[in-house]
């Protein structure tokens, strides 16, 4: 049985393995987004599907962002209250 030095192994292959895992995760995320776009356009047609996707993006970057910001402020106040303890 050949003993492998773990530090040498990580130096040679560790970053390549981590880069591969990161690439797979990124590919899965982008693939799911691409599949969603394909499914919406296939279901509603090019014009209506594109319009629906455009409206979804506009909503996500306007109203959706405000909702998430409000939730973040409430959670920050609840979990990180900086008032002095009694």
Buried (B, 14 or more C-beta within 10 A) or exposed (E): EEEEEEEEEEEEEEEEEEEEEEEEEEEEEEEEEEEEEEEBBEEBEEEEBBEBBEEEEEEEEEEEEEEEEEEEEEEEEEEEEEEEEE
